[in-house]
Amino acid sequence: MNIEVCFTPDEYQSKDYEKFTAVVIDVLRATTSIATAFSNGCQQIVPVEQVEQAFQTKEQLYPEAILAGERKGLLISGFNLGNSPLEYARDTVQDKTIIMTTTNGTVALNKAASAQKVYAAAFVNAKAVCFKLIAEGRPVVILCAGTDGRFSMEDALCAGLIADRLKDHYHLSDKALAVQAMYEAYKSNLVARVAQSSHALYLAELGFAEDVKLCLQQDVLDVAPVFANGILTI
């Protein structure tokens, strides 16, 4: 079985991965916030691509839902939560439905929807997702959400961590080997390395430097969110 890697959603061709399990990564910050929300008792998350779609979904299907997400890293007008994992505390999200739209992560999740199974992964829940992948035994494609359609170092590094942990069970493609090597080179100084990335620097300018550190914690959440029929659950 193979592990493939797509560095941006534009690289992901649905027809090529219909028999794969897709692992969607948006370290800064959507999939980290998704894992945090489920760890704190969230019932389900509905990831949508457009802001207006989020408002319509709430009005038509989930009137009691929390609206969450960002544009350009900032809270959307009329929304309850932004995209910082710190906002998804237990007393806010427990037993709740969340409708989420983000610039990159929710787009990538919907792009991967036709795969056999779809997981939302980040550094914080990498171990839990890897456990599921090994147990299920399908070929894997890791889809990095990137930033505005461009390569993001932090997503590639998380893909490298996952590839490294699965190397004894899978054949790594050239891209998987590349991200594994990148992770091996950077893992001893991960926070400092990622802090230099364009998206981390942008978030720091917005006042979210602590989010970057939080999003680089490894294996602190034992959840593996699954995306199916338009809804994330665990």
C-alpha positions in Angstrom: 0.0 0.0 0.0 1.1 3.5 -0.8 1.1 6.8 1.0 0.7 9.7 -1.4 1.0 13.4 -0.6 -0.7 16.5 -2.1 0.8 19.8 -1.1 -2.2 21.8 -2.0 -5.9 21.1 -2.8 -5.3 21.9 -6.5 -3.0 18.8 -6.7 -5.8 16.6 -5.4 -7.7 14.9 -8.2 -10.7 13.1 -6.8 -10.7 10.3 -9.4 -7.2 9.3 -8.5 -8.0 8.7 -4.8 -11.5 7.1 -4.7 -10.1 4.0 -3.1 -7.9 5.8 -0.6 -8.3 7.1 2.9 -7.7 10.8 2.8 -6.0 12.6 5.7 -6.6 16.4 5.5 -4.1 18.6 7.4 -4.4 22.3 8.2 -2.1 22.7 11.2 -2.6 26.5 11.4 -5.3 26.2 12.4 -8.5 24.5 11.2 -7.8 20.8 11.8 -6.1 21.7 15.2 -9.3 23.5 16.2 -11.5 20.7 14.9 -9.5 18.1 17.0 -9.7 20.5 20.0 -13.5 20.9 19.7 -14.1 17.1 19.6 -11.7 16.6 22.5 -13.8 19.0 24.5 -17.1 17.3 23.7 -18.4 18.8 20.5 -21.1 16.7 19.0 -20.5 17.4 15.3 -18.9 19.9 12.9 -20.3 20.9 9.5 -17.4 22.2 7.4 -18.5 24.5 4.6 -16.6 26.5 2.0 -18.4 29.8 1.9 -19.5 32.3 4.6 -23.1 32.6 3.2 -23.3 28.8 3.1 -22.6 28.8 6.8 -25.4 31.2 7.6 -27.8 29.3 5.3 -26.9 25.9 6.9 -27.5 27.3 10.4 -30.9 28.8 9.3 -32.1 25.8 7.5 -30.7 22.8 9.3 -29.0 23.7 12.7 -30.6 26.8 14.2 -28.9 26.2 17.6 -25.4 25.7 16.0 -22.3 27.7 16.7 -20.9 29.5 13.7 -17.1 29.3 13.7 -14.2 30.2 11.3 -12.1 32.9 9.8 -11.3 34.9 6.8 -7.7 36.2 6.6 -7.2 34.7 10.0 -9.8 36.9 11.7 -13.3 36.4 13.2 -16.1 36.6 10.6 -18.8 39.2 11.3 -21.8 37.5 12.8 -19.9 34.4 13.9 -19.5 33.1 17.4 -16.0 31.8 17.3 -12.9 32.4 15.2 -10.3 29.8 14.3 -8.1 29.7 17.4 -8.0 26.4 19.2 -8.1 28.3 22.5 -11.7 29.4 21.7 -13.0 25.8 21.5 -13.2 25.3 25.3 -15.4 22.6 26.8 -17.8 25.1 28.3 -18.3 26.6 24.8 -18.5 23.5 22.6 -19.7 20.6 24.6 -22.7 18.8 23.0 -22.8 21.5 20.4 -23.0 21.5 16.6 -20.5 23.7 15.0 -20.7 25.1 11.4 -17.2 26.0 10.3 -15.8 27.8 7.3 -12.1 28.7 7.0 -9.9 29.9 4.2 -8.1 26.7 3.6 -9.0 23.8 5.9 -12.8 23.4 5.2 -12.1 23.8 1.4 -9.6 20.9 1.6 -12.0 18.7 3.6 -14.7 19.1 1.0 -12.2 18.5 -1.8 -11.4 15.1 -0.3 -15.0 14.1 0.3 -15.2 11.4 -2.3 -12.4 9.3 -0.8 -13.3 6.0 0.9 -12.8 7.7 4.3 -11.6 11.2 5.3 -9.8 12.1 8.6 -8.9 15.6 9.9 -5.4 15.5 11.3 -2.9 17.8 12.9 0.1 17.5 15.1 -2.1 17.4 18.2 -4.0 14.2 17.1 -1.5 12.6 14.8 -1.1 9.4 16.9 -4.8 8.8 17.0 -5.2 9.2 13.3 -2.2 7.0 12.5 -3.7 4.3 14.8 -6.8 4.3 12.6 -4.9 4.2 9.3 -2.9 1.2 10.3 -5.9 -0.6 11.6 -8.0 0.0 8.5 -5.2 -0.8 6.0 -6.2 1.3 3.0 -3.8 3.2 0.8 -3.5 6.8 2.1 -3.4 10.2 0.5 -2.4 13.1 2.7 -3.9 16.4 1.6 -2.2 19.5 2.9 -4.6 22.4 2.9 -1.8 24.9 2.3 -2.4 28.7 2.4 -4.4 30.4 -0.3 -3.5 27.6 -2.7 0.2 27.7 -1.9 2.5 25.2 -0.1 2.6 25.5 3.7 5.6 24.3 5.6 3.7 23.4 8.7 1.3 21.1 6.9 4.1 19.4 5.0 5.9 18.8 8.3 2.8 17.2 9.8 2.5 15.0 6.7 6.1 14.1 7.3 5.4 13.0 10.9 2.5 10.8 9.7 4.6 9.3 6.9 7.4 8.6 9.4 5.0 6.8 11.7 3.5 4.7 8.9 6.8 3.8 7.1 6.8 0.3 8.4 3.3 -0.4 7.1 3.3 1.5 3.8 5.4 2.3 0.7 6.2 6.0 0.8 5.9 7.9 -2.5 8.5 10.3 -3.5 6.6 13.2 -1.9 6.0 11.2 1.2 9.7 10.4 1.4 10.4 14.2 1.0 8.1 15.3 3.8 9.4 12.5 6.0 13.0 13.8 5.5 11.9 17.3 6.1 10.3 16.4 9.3 13.4 14.4 10.4 15.5 17.5 9.7 13.2 19.9 11.6 11.7 17.9 14.4 14.3 18.8 17.0 13.6 22.5 16.6 10.0 22.4 15.3 8.5 25.5 16.9 11.4 27.8 16.0 11.4 26.5 12.4 7.6 26.8 11.9 7.7 30.3 13.5 9.7 31.4 10.5 7.0 30.3 8.0 4.9 32.8 6.2 1.6 31.8 7.8 3.0 31.6 11.3 4.5 35.1 10.9 1.2 36.4 9.6 -0.7 34.9 12.6 1.9 36.3 15.0 1.2 39.8 13.5 -2.5 39.3 14.2 -1.7 38.4 17.8 -1.9 34.6 17.5 1.7 33.6 18.3 0.5 31.4 21.1 -1.7 29.5 18.7 1.3 28.6 16.6 3.0 27.0 19.7 -0.2 25.2 20.7 -0.7 23.8 17.2 2.7 22.2 17.2 2.1 20.1 20.3 2.2 16.4 19.3 -0.3 13.7 20.3 -2.0 15.6 23.1 -5.5 14.8 21.8 -6.9 11.3 21.4 -9.5 12.0 18.7 -9.6 11.1 15.0 -12.4 13.1 13.4 -14.0 11.5 10.4 -15.7 13.5 7.6 -18.6 11.7 5.9 -21.9 13.0 4.3 -20.9 16.6 4.9 -20.4 16.2 8.7 -17.3 15.6 10.9 -17.8 13.3 13.9 -15.7 11.0 16.0 
